[in-house]
Amino acid sequence: MHSDEETAMQYRTVPKTGDRLSVLGFGAMRLPMKGRAIDEERATALIRAATVGGINYIDTAVPYHMGTSEAFVGRALAGKYREQVKVATKLPPWTTHSRADMDATLAAQCSRLKTHSIDYYLLHSLNRENWDKLLTLGVMNFLDEAEKSGRIKNAGFSFHGDPETFQEIVDARDWVFCQIQYNILDEEHQAGTRGLRYAAKNDLAVMVMEPLRGGMLANTVPPAAQACYDAAPVQRSPATHALRWVMNHPDVTVVLSGMSDEAQLIENLQTAREARPESLTPDEETMMRMARDAWRRAMQIPCTGCGYCMPCPYGVNIPECFNLWNNHSLREQKRGAKTEYAIRLGGGLGDSPGNAGLCRDCGRCKVRCPQQIPIPSALREMQHMYEGPFWGAKKVFISYAAGIATRILAHRAHQGRDK
C-alpha cells in the first residue's frame, strides 16, 4: 500500500514567490502531430489530461511547432484549464532587433495565449552573444516595465552558454527562475551542476529542460548502459531512470518533458509521484554513474563539455561541436543532422559561427584537454562529415529561411498588438 503522499503529484516551491509547481512540467515542443501540423484533438486531450494528473506548469515558445505552439496552448487551456496552470513562454533574441520589438512580441504572445499576463516569462536560449545583444537593446528596462504593468508575473531566462556567462546573468538581476539543460550526460556541459547550485544559492527556481537529451536517453540506449539498468533491483524504463536522476536533485524545481503521446504522460506522471529529492539509494546512484559512463564510452568523442579547450582563437565552439556529434552518433534516425549542425554552429540564424571548419590546427586546445582528445583531427573529421561542398549554400539557405520566419513572426506580432 502506498500513502497518499507517495501517489500524489509532487510539488516544489519557488523560493522567491512561494508558488507551488509540479515537479513534472509539460513542454509544448513535441506535441502529437497529424502530418506536419499539431494534432489539435489529441494534443488538447493530452495537455488537459496532464492538468488532471496534477501538472500545473506548461512551457511553450515562439518557434515551437513552426510558430504554432503558443496559439495551440492558448486554445487548449481555454476556460477552466487556464486557471489551473502557470504558463511559461519566451522572448526570442533572434527576432528582437529593438526595444519596441520586445513589447510587440509580448503583446502578440498574450494574444495567442489568450491571457493578459504571462506567469513565467523567459529570455530565450541565452548565451554570451544573445545576452549582450538584449542588454544593448534595453531588455532590463523591458522586463521592469512588463512586471510593473502586470504583463508578466515572473522574469527568468533559459540558457545554452558557458558557466561563466551563466553566473554573470544570474548576478545581473533579481530573477525569479532560470531554465537549464541538465541530465546524466550534462553535469559538466553548459550551466551544469555548477550552474544548478549557483542558481539555487541565489534563490532561483530551476526549471530543467532536456532531461532525456531530446529523447536520446530513452530511445537509443547502448547495451552496456542497458545492462546497468537491467541489474537494478527495481526494473524501470531508461526514461524513468533518467527522470528520477534529475528529480533527485533538491535544487531542481520543475523537470520539463515534451510528451507526445498518452503512454509517455502516464509513465512520467507515475515517476513524478514517486521521485523525491535525495531519494536515490547509494546503490542506485552507483548504477546511474555506471550507466552514464557506459553512455560516454559509446559516444563518438569522450568529451565531457568541461570547456578547458575554450576559447578557441579562431571561433570554433569545440564543446558544442562534439556535443552535437555525440548526439547524432547515438540516434537511430540521422535525418536532419546536417541542418541542425548548420543552424546551431554555422551562424545560420545570424549569430557568430562556431563550426568545425573554422579550425586552423593551432593545437592550443589539444594540450588543454583533460580527456586527451585529438581535437584538431576530430574537428577535421567533423568538417568532412557535416560541411562538405555545399556548406556555404546550406548556410545561405538557412539564413534566408530564418529571415522569412523573422518577417512572418514580426508581422504576427504587429497583428497581435493592433488587435
Secondary structure, 3 states (H helix, E strand, C coil): CCCHHHHCCCEEECCCCCCEEECEEEECCCCCEECCEECHHHHHHHHHHHHHCCCCEEECCCCHHHHCHHHHHHHHCCCHHHHHCEEEEEECHHHCCCHHHHHHHHHHHHHHCCCCCEEEEEEEEECHHHHHHHHHHCHHHHHHHHHHHCCEEEEEEEECCCHHHHHHHHHHCCCCEEEEECCCCCCCCCCHHHHHHHHHHCCCEEEEECCCCCCHHHHCCCHHHHHHHHCCCCCCCHHHHHHHHHHCCCCCCEEEECCCCHHHHHHHHHHHHHCCCCCCCHHHHHHHHHHHHHHHHHCCCCCCCCCCCCCCCCCCCHHHHHHHHHHHHHCCCCCCHHHHHHHHHCCCCCCCCCCHHHCCCCCHHHHHCCCCCCHHHHHHHHHHHHCCCCHHHHHHHHHHHHHHHHHHHHHHHHHHHHC
